Amino acid sequence: MLEDPDIWLCTTCYQCYERCPRDVRPTDVIMELRNYATKLGNISPNHRAVVGYLKNTGHAVPINDAVRKQRVELGLEELPPTMYKFKDEKNSDLKKIEKYMFDLPPVKEEKKDKKKDEESS
Ligand code: SF4
């Protein structure tokens, strides 16, 4: 189950949490499964990317050129006054929180390669 990519499909909408007649709290179960899977290096590529964005920019969704342009057109500064704007400063808050970010274990490439071999044969 910890290698099942389906555990990464939950959007954490919490509808099951509210509707479950047995108070199973499936979202909590899924989050625990993801935590264990991540410790084993089985994190989905998309979630791994989000962790990288957070670590490098302080934003889960990076600000691209189109967003920068829209901001300027709306009369805003090109970058919001968040850590993203100050990410290159030596003593930025982003640098301070880096010590609290965890390093993801490496992706288990050998497992991926093995799976590809099985699928192609
Ligand atoms: S498992 Fe629950 S929280 Fe996750 S997407 Fe489905 S209904 Fe939403």
Backbone and ligand atoms as CSV (ligand in chain L), in Angstrom:
chain,resi,resn,atom,element,x,y,z
A,1,MET,N,N,0.816,-1.202,0.000
A,1,MET,CA,C,0.000,0.000,0.000
A,1,MET,C,C,0.862,1.270,0.000
A,2,LEU,N,N,2.021,1.222,0.673
A,2,LEU,CA,C,2.881,2.402,0.747
A,2,LEU,C,C,3.529,2.725,-0.593
A,3,GLU,N,N,3.464,1.800,-1.528
A,3,GLU,CA,C,3.994,2.056,-2.864
A,3,GLU,C,C,2.878,2.318,-3.871
A,4,ASP,N,N,1.652,2.328,-3.392
A,4,ASP,CA,C,0.509,2.528,-4.278
A,4,ASP,C,C,0.364,4.013,-4.610
A,5,PRO,N,N,0.462,4.387,-5.878
A,5,PRO,CA,C,0.350,5.809,-6.235
A,5,PRO,C,C,-1.017,6.405,-5.916
A,6,ASP,N,N,-2.018,5.552,-5.703
A,6,ASP,CA,C,-3.362,6.070,-5.423
A,6,ASP,C,C,-3.436,6.872,-4.121
A,7,ILE,N,N,-2.534,6.606,-3.175
A,7,ILE,CA,C,-2.611,7.372,-1.917
A,7,ILE,C,C,-2.304,8.853,-2.151
A,8,TRP,N,N,-1.741,9.167,-3.329
A,8,TRP,CA,C,-1.413,10.558,-3.643
A,8,TRP,C,C,-2.511,11.255,-4.424
A,9,LEU,N,N,-3.617,10.545,-4.688
A,9,LEU,CA,C,-4.710,11.143,-5.459
A,9,LEU,C,C,-5.671,11.953,-4.599
A,10,CYS,N,N,-5.659,11.744,-3.304
A,10,CYS,CA,C,-6.562,12.482,-2.406
A,10,CYS,C,C,-6.237,13.974,-2.464
A,11,THR,N,N,-7.258,14.769,-2.627
A,11,THR,CA,C,-7.070,16.224,-2.701
A,11,THR,C,C,-7.255,16.906,-1.345
A,12,THR,N,N,-7.463,16.097,-0.319
A,12,THR,CA,C,-7.732,16.599,1.039
A,12,THR,C,C,-8.918,17.570,1.060
A,13,CYS,N,N,-9.975,17.161,0.351
A,13,CYS,CA,C,-11.193,17.983,0.346
A,13,CYS,C,C,-12.007,17.767,1.628
A,14,TYR,N,N,-11.744,16.694,2.317
A,14,TYR,CA,C,-12.377,16.364,3.605
A,14,TYR,C,C,-13.861,16.024,3.513
A,15,GLN,N,N,-14.369,15.746,2.313
A,15,GLN,CA,C,-15.779,15.351,2.221
A,15,GLN,C,C,-16.017,14.003,2.889
A,16,CYS,N,N,-15.065,13.087,2.711
A,16,CYS,CA,C,-15.234,11.777,3.345
A,16,CYS,C,C,-15.179,11.917,4.868
A,17,TYR,N,N,-14.367,12.806,5.312
A,17,TYR,CA,C,-14.202,13.062,6.749
A,17,TYR,C,C,-15.536,13.490,7.353
A,18,GLU,N,N,-16.225,14.346,6.626
A,18,GLU,CA,C,-17.511,14.855,7.128
A,18,GLU,C,C,-18.638,13.844,6.984
A,19,ARG,N,N,-18.542,13.008,5.939
A,19,ARG,CA,C,-19.674,12.133,5.623
A,19,ARG,C,C,-19.590,10.727,6.200
A,20,CYS,N,N,-18.422,10.301,6.604
A,20,CYS,CA,C,-18.274,8.911,7.063
A,20,CYS,C,C,-19.161,8.664,8.278
A,21,PRO,N,N,-20.100,7.672,8.185
A,21,PRO,CA,C,-21.012,7.396,9.308
A,21,PRO,C,C,-20.305,6.722,10.490
A,22,ARG,N,N,-19.103,6.224,10.276
A,22,ARG,CA,C,-18.365,5.507,11.331
A,22,ARG,C,C,-17.220,6.347,11.900
A,23,ASP,N,N,-17.133,7.573,11.454
A,23,ASP,CA,C,-16.080,8.475,11.942
A,23,ASP,C,C,-14.679,7.892,11.745
A,24,VAL,N,N,-14.489,7.283,10.571
A,24,VAL,CA,C,-13.198,6.651,10.255
A,24,VAL,C,C,-12.111,7.699,9.975
A,25,ARG,N,N,-12.503,8.825,9.493
A,25,ARG,CA,C,-11.566,9.907,9.162
A,25,ARG,C,C,-10.530,9.451,8.119
A,26,PRO,N,N,-11.022,9.080,6.932
A,26,PRO,CA,C,-10.121,8.561,5.899
A,26,PRO,C,C,-8.980,9.524,5.546
A,27,THR,N,N,-9.224,10.807,5.602
A,27,THR,CA,C,-8.172,11.756,5.235
A,27,THR,C,C,-6.968,11.615,6.169
A,28,ASP,N,N,-7.252,11.419,7.468
A,28,ASP,CA,C,-6.148,11.232,8.420
A,28,ASP,C,C,-5.359,9.964,8.106
A,29,VAL,N,N,-6.085,8.929,7.726
A,29,VAL,CA,C,-5.420,7.664,7.382
A,29,VAL,C,C,-4.527,7.867,6.170
A,30,ILE,N,N,-5.072,8.561,5.168
A,30,ILE,CA,C,-4.297,8.808,3.949
A,30,ILE,C,C,-3.055,9.644,4.256
A,31,MET,N,N,-3.181,10.642,5.098
A,31,MET,CA,C,-2.023,11.475,5.447
A,31,MET,C,C,-0.947,10.653,6.155
A,32,GLU,N,N,-1.373,9.748,7.039
A,32,GLU,CA,C,-0.396,8.882,7.722
A,32,GLU,C,C,0.292,7.962,6.717
A,33,LEU,N,N,-0.490,7.399,5.807
A,33,LEU,CA,C,0.105,6.538,4.776
A,33,LEU,C,C,1.121,7.320,3.949
A,34,ARG,N,N,0.782,8.548,3.611
A,34,ARG,CA,C,1.721,9.375,2.834
A,34,ARG,C,C,2.996,9.656,3.624
A,35,ASN,N,N,2.835,9.921,4.917
A,35,ASN,CA,C,4.029,10.179,5.737
A,35,ASN,C,C,4.958,8.969,5.737
A,36,TYR,N,N,4.376,7.778,5.932
A,36,TYR,CA,C,5.207,6.564,5.924
A,36,TYR,C,C,5.817,6.347,4.540
A,37,ALA,N,N,5.008,6.523,3.502
A,37,ALA,CA,C,5.505,6.316,2.140
A,37,ALA,C,C,6.654,7.270,1.835
A,38,THR,N,N,6.517,8.513,2.271
A,38,THR,CA,C,7.564,9.506,2.015
A,38,THR,C,C,8.860,9.113,2.705
A,39,LYS,N,N,8.760,8.614,3.927
A,39,LYS,CA,C,9.967,8.183,4.647
A,39,LYS,C,C,10.680,7.061,3.902
A,40,LEU,N,N,9.921,6.287,3.138
A,40,LEU,CA,C,10.515,5.199,2.356
A,40,LEU,C,C,10.959,5.663,0.972
A,41,GLY,N,N,10.777,6.944,0.682
A,41,GLY,CA,C,11.186,7.469,-0.622
A,41,GLY,C,C,10.124,7.322,-1.683
A,42,ASN,N,N,8.906,6.990,-1.265
A,42,ASN,CA,C,7.826,6.789,-2.238
A,42,ASN,C,C,6.883,7.986,-2.286
A,43,ILE,N,N,7.402,9.141,-2.531
A,43,ILE,CA,C,6.554,10.337,-2.637
A,43,ILE,C,C,6.235,10.567,-4.111
A,44,SER,N,N,5.039,11.058,-4.374
A,44,SER,CA,C,4.661,11.287,-5.767
A,44,SER,C,C,5.529,12.404,-6.343
A,45,PRO,N,N,5.815,12.349,-7.633
A,45,PRO,CA,C,6.640,13.402,-8.252
A,45,PRO,C,C,6.052,14.799,-8.048
A,46,ASN,N,N,4.734,14.914,-8.123
A,46,ASN,CA,C,4.118,16.238,-7.960
A,46,ASN,C,C,4.293,16.775,-6.544
A,47,HIS,N,N,4.119,15.916,-5.564
A,47,HIS,CA,C,4.290,16.355,-4.170
A,47,HIS,C,C,5.753,16.668,-3.890
A,48,ARG,N,N,6.643,15.893,-4.473
A,48,ARG,CA,C,8.075,16.175,-4.317
A,48,ARG,C,C,8.391,17.559,-4.899
A,49,ALA,N,N,7.792,17.867,-6.041
A,49,ALA,CA,C,8.031,19.180,-6.669
A,49,ALA,C,C,7.543,20.307,-5.763
A,50,VAL,N,N,6.380,20.111,-5.141
A,50,VAL,CA,C,5.844,21.159,-4.252
A,50,VAL,C,C,6.785,21.406,-3.073
A,51,VAL,N,N,7.331,20.326,-2.527
A,51,VAL,CA,C,8.290,20.486,-1.421
A,51,VAL,C,C,9.494,21.300,-1.902
A,52,GLY,N,N,9.946,21.005,-3.110
A,52,GLY,CA,C,11.074,21.760,-3.671
A,52,GLY,C,C,10.730,23.221,-3.852
A,53,TYR,N,N,9.510,23.512,-4.346
A,53,TYR,CA,C,9.096,24.912,-4.520
A,53,TYR,C,C,9.071,25.631,-3.173
A,54,LEU,N,N,8.512,24.952,-2.166
A,54,LEU,CA,C,8.459,25.560,-0.823
A,54,LEU,C,C,9.856,25.849,-0.303
A,55,LYS,N,N,10.725,24.895,-0.498
A,55,LYS,CA,C,12.085,25.041,0.021
A,55,LYS,C,C,12.827,26.159,-0.704
A,56,ASN,N,N,12.612,26.270,-1.994
A,56,ASN,CA,C,13.381,27.230,-2.785
A,56,ASN,C,C,12.744,28.607,-2.900
A,57,THR,N,N,11.418,28.689,-2.754
A,57,THR,CA,C,10.768,29.990,-2.977
A,57,THR,C,C,9.856,30.419,-1.836
A,58,GLY,N,N,9.464,29.477,-0.983
A,58,GLY,CA,C,8.504,29.807,0.068
A,58,GLY,C,C,7.072,29.728,-0.423
A,59,HIS,N,N,6.875,29.379,-1.691
A,59,HIS,CA,C,5.533,29.250,-2.266
A,59,HIS,C,C,5.331,27.833,-2.780
A,60,ALA,N,N,4.135,27.299,-2.587
A,60,ALA,CA,C,3.831,25.970,-3.115
A,60,ALA,C,C,3.637,26.019,-4.626
A,61,VAL,N,N,3.224,27.177,-5.123
A,61,VAL,CA,C,3.065,27.368,-6.568
A,61,VAL,C,C,3.992,28.511,-6.973
A,62,PRO,N,N,4.995,28.228,-7.781
A,62,PRO,CA,C,5.938,29.284,-8.145
A,62,PRO,C,C,5.280,30.392,-8.967
A,63,ILE,N,N,5.823,31.562,-8.861
A,63,ILE,CA,C,5.298,32.702,-9.606
A,63,ILE,C,C,6.028,32.751,-10.946
A,64,ASN,N,N,5.267,32.523,-12.008
A,64,ASN,CA,C,5.895,32.481,-13.327
A,64,ASN,C,C,5.827,33.854,-14.005
A,65,ASP,N,N,6.371,33.933,-15.203
A,65,ASP,CA,C,6.427,35.210,-15.921
A,65,ASP,C,C,5.036,35.774,-16.197
A,66,ALA,N,N,4.065,34.899,-16.510
A,66,ALA,CA,C,2.704,35.369,-16.803
A,66,ALA,C,C,2.092,36.029,-15.567
A,67,VAL,N,N,2.306,35.430,-14.416
A,67,VAL,CA,C,1.754,35.991,-13.170
A,67,VAL,C,C,2.446,37.316,-12.848
A,68,ARG,N,N,3.751,37.359,-13.058
A,68,ARG,CA,C,4.485,38.615,-12.814
A,68,ARG,C,C,3.906,39.730,-13.698
A,69,LYS,N,N,3.671,39.399,-14.961
A,69,LYS,CA,C,3.135,40.389,-15.905
A,69,LYS,C,C,1.745,40.858,-15.464
A,70,GLN,N,N,0.909,39.897,-15.071
A,70,GLN,CA,C,-0.442,40.246,-14.610
A,70,GLN,C,C,-0.397,41.157,-13.390
A,71,ARG,N,N,0.517,40.865,-12.500
A,71,ARG,CA,C,0.637,41.689,-11.293
A,71,ARG,C,C,0.973,43.135,-11.659
A,72,VAL,N,N,1.909,43.294,-12.573
A,72,VAL,CA,C,2.307,44.647,-12.990
A,72,VAL,C,C,1.127,45.354,-13.667
A,73,GLU,N,N,0.414,44.617,-14.537
A,73,GLU,CA,C,-0.752,45.199,-15.217
A,73,GLU,C,C,-1.835,45.640,-14.218
A,74,LEU,N,N,-1.898,44.944,-13.093
A,74,LEU,CA,C,-2.876,45.294,-12.063
A,74,LEU,C,C,-2.375,46.387,-11.119
A,75,GLY,N,N,-1.176,46.872,-11.397
A,75,GLY,CA,C,-0.629,47.950,-10.574
A,75,GLY,C,C,0.069,47.461,-9.319
A,76,LEU,N,N,0.346,46.177,-9.301
A,76,LEU,CA,C,1.050,45.601,-8.138
A,76,LEU,C,C,2.536,45.499,-8.443
A,77,GLU,N,N,3.326,45.299,-7.412
A,77,GLU,CA,C,4.734,45.019,-7.645
A,77,GLU,C,C,4.852,43.671,-8.348
A,78,GLU,N,N,5.932,43.514,-9.092
A,78,GLU,CA,C,6.102,42.282,-9.856
A,78,GLU,C,C,6.044,41.045,-8.953
A,79,LEU,N,N,6.608,41.151,-7.776
A,79,LEU,CA,C,6.598,40.039,-6.831
A,79,LEU,C,C,5.856,40.449,-5.567
A,80,PRO,N,N,5.118,39.516,-4.969
A,80,PRO,CA,C,4.418,39.839,-3.721
A,80,PRO,C,C,5.428,40.009,-2.582
A,81,PRO,N,N,5.014,40.730,-1.544
A,81,PRO,CA,C,5.949,40.957,-0.428
A,81,PRO,C,C,6.044,39.745,0.490
A,82,THR,N,N,6.317,38.634,-0.104
A,82,THR,CA,C,6.462,37.393,0.660
A,82,THR,C,C,7.926,36.976,0.603
A,83,MET,N,N,8.193,35.805,1.098
A,83,MET,CA,C,9.574,35.326,1.092
A,83,MET,C,C,10.108,35.219,-0.336
A,84,TYR,N,N,9.209,35.017,-1.285
A,84,TYR,CA,C,9.630,34.882,-2.677
A,84,TYR,C,C,10.444,36.098,-3.120
A,85,LYS,N,N,9.980,37.260,-2.716
A,85,LYS,CA,C,10.635,38.506,-3.114
A,85,LYS,C,C,12.026,38.627,-2.498
A,86,PHE,N,N,12.181,38.070,-1.321
A,86,PHE,CA,C,13.429,38.248,-0.581
A,86,PHE,C,C,14.274,36.977,-0.535
A,87,LYS,N,N,13.989,36.061,-1.417
A,87,LYS,CA,C,14.647,34.751,-1.326
A,87,LYS,C,C,16.155,34.804,-1.494
A,88,ASP,N,N,16.664,35.813,-2.173
A,88,ASP,CA,C,18.106,35.883,-2.392
A,88,ASP,C,C,18.840,36.626,-1.287
A,89,GLU,N,N,18.095,37.235,-0.372
A,89,GLU,CA,C,18.749,37.942,0.725
A,89,GLU,C,C,19.371,36.947,1.700
A,90,LYS,N,N,20.561,37.283,2.135
A,90,LYS,CA,C,21.316,36.359,2.973
A,90,LYS,C,C,20.579,35.991,4.269
A,91,ASN,N,N,19.943,36.951,4.895
A,91,ASN,CA,C,19.271,36.687,6.160
A,91,ASN,C,C,17.754,36.640,6.016
A,92,SER,N,N,17.281,36.226,4.857
A,92,SER,CA,C,15.843,36.211,4.641
A,92,SER,C,C,15.162,35.181,5.538
A,93,ASP,N,N,13.865,35.373,5.748
A,93,ASP,CA,C,13.104,34.414,6.548
A,93,ASP,C,C,13.148,33.030,5.916
A,94,LEU,N,N,13.239,33.022,4.580
A,94,LEU,CA,C,13.300,31.737,3.885
A,94,LEU,C,C,14.532,30.953,4.328
A,95,LYS,N,N,15.645,31.650,4.450
A,95,LYS,CA,C,16.866,30.971,4.917
A,95,LYS,C,C,16.678,30.463,6.349
A,96,LYS,N,N,15.949,31.257,7.151
A,96,LYS,CA,C,15.761,30.859,8.551
A,96,LYS,C,C,14.909,29.601,8.665
A,97,ILE,N,N,13.924,29.455,7.768
A,97,ILE,CA,C,13.049,28.278,7.889
A,97,ILE,C,C,13.651,27.041,7.242
A,98,GLU,N,N,14.707,27.216,6.458
A,98,GLU,CA,C,15.288,26.054,5.782
A,98,GLU,C,C,15.662,24.955,6.765
A,99,LYS,N,N,16.085,25.361,7.962
A,99,LYS,CA,C,16.497,24.336,8.923
A,99,LYS,C,C,15.313,23.511,9.421
A,100,TYR,N,N,14.096,24.044,9.223
A,100,TYR,CA,C,12.913,23.295,9.647
A,100,TYR,C,C,12.346,22.428,8.529
A,101,MET,N,N,12.818,22.652,7.319
A,101,MET,CA,C,12.350,21.832,6.201
A,101,MET,C,C,13.065,20.490,6.256
A,102,PHE,N,N,12.367,19.471,5.874
A,102,PHE,CA,C,13.003,18.157,5.875
A,102,PHE,C,C,13.565,17.869,4.487
A,103,ASP,N,N,14.575,17.059,4.486
A,103,ASP,CA,C,15.113,16.594,3.214
A,103,ASP,C,C,14.395,15.318,2.842
A,104,LEU,N,N,13.914,15.280,1.643
A,104,LEU,CA,C,13.206,14.079,1.204
A,104,LEU,C,C,14.204,12.969,0.936
A,105,PRO,N,N,13.820,11.751,1.268
A,105,PRO,CA,C,14.706,10.642,0.915
A,105,PRO,C,C,14.763,10.521,-0.609
A,106,PRO,N,N,15.838,9.952,-1.120
A,106,PRO,CA,C,15.933,9.828,-2.572
A,106,PRO,C,C,14.832,8.937,-3.129
A,107,VAL,N,N,14.451,9.234,-4.348
A,107,VAL,CA,C,13.463,8.392,-5.023
A,107,VAL,C,C,14.082,7.015,-5.227
A,108,LYS,N,N,13.279,6.020,-5.040
A,108,LYS,CA,C,13.791,4.667,-5.214
A,108,LYS,C,C,13.818,4.329,-6.703
A,109,GLU,N,N,14.886,4.790,-7.356
A,109,GLU,CA,C,15.003,4.593,-8.796
A,109,GLU,C,C,15.030,3.112,-9.161
A,110,GLU,N,N,15.696,2.340,-8.302
A,110,GLU,CA,C,15.798,0.924,-8.638
A,110,GLU,C,C,14.422,0.267,-8.695
A,111,LYS,N,N,13.489,0.739,-7.844
A,111,LYS,CA,C,12.128,0.193,-7.880
A,111,LYS,C,C,11.422,0.612,-9.158
A,112,LYS,N,N,11.629,1.887,-9.524
A,112,LYS,CA,C,10.999,2.364,-10.753
A,112,LYS,C,C,11.506,1.571,-11.948
A,113,ASP,N,N,12.841,1.370,-11.995
A,113,ASP,CA,C,13.422,0.638,-13.106
A,113,ASP,C,C,12.882,-0.782,-13.175
A,114,LYS,N,N,12.752,-1.405,-11.985
A,114,LYS,CA,C,12.247,-2.777,-11.934
A,114,LYS,C,C,10.812,-2.840,-12.461
A,115,LYS,N,N,10.013,-1.859,-12.061
A,115,LYS,CA,C,8.605,-1.819,-12.495
A,115,LYS,C,C,8.520,-1.655,-14.017
A,116,LYS,N,N,9.389,-0.761,-14.551
A,116,LYS,CA,C,9.393,-0.550,-16.002
A,116,LYS,C,C,9.757,-1.842,-16.718
A,117,ASP,N,N,10.747,-2.560,-16.171
A,117,ASP,CA,C,11.161,-3.831,-16.778
A,117,ASP,C,C,10.009,-4.820,-16.805
A,118,GLU,N,N,9.262,-4.865,-15.681
A,118,GLU,CA,C,8.137,-5.801,-15.596
A,118,GLU,C,C,7.044,-5.435,-16.592
A,119,GLU,N,N,6.807,-4.127,-16.744
A,119,GLU,CA,C,5.755,-3.683,-17.657
A,119,GLU,C,C,6.112,-3.930,-19.116
A,120,SER,N,N,7.415,-3.807,-19.444
A,120,SER,CA,C,7.807,-3.953,-20.846
A,120,SER,C,C,7.940,-5.413,-21.251
A,121,SER,N,N,8.029,-6.335,-20.259
A,121,SER,CA,C,8.190,-7.752,-20.638
A,121,SER,C,C,6.855,-8.449,-20.776
L,1,SF4,S1,S,-10.304,10.582,0.170
L,1,SF4,FE1,FE,-11.640,12.034,1.235
L,1,SF4,S2,S,-10.418,13.901,1.444
L,1,SF4,FE2,FE,-9.428,12.645,-0.115
L,1,SF4,S3,S,-10.297,13.361,-2.077
L,1,SF4,FE3,FE,-11.538,11.626,-1.401
L,1,SF4,S4,S,-13.258,12.544,-0.276
L,1,SF4,FE4,FE,-11.635,14.125,-0.440
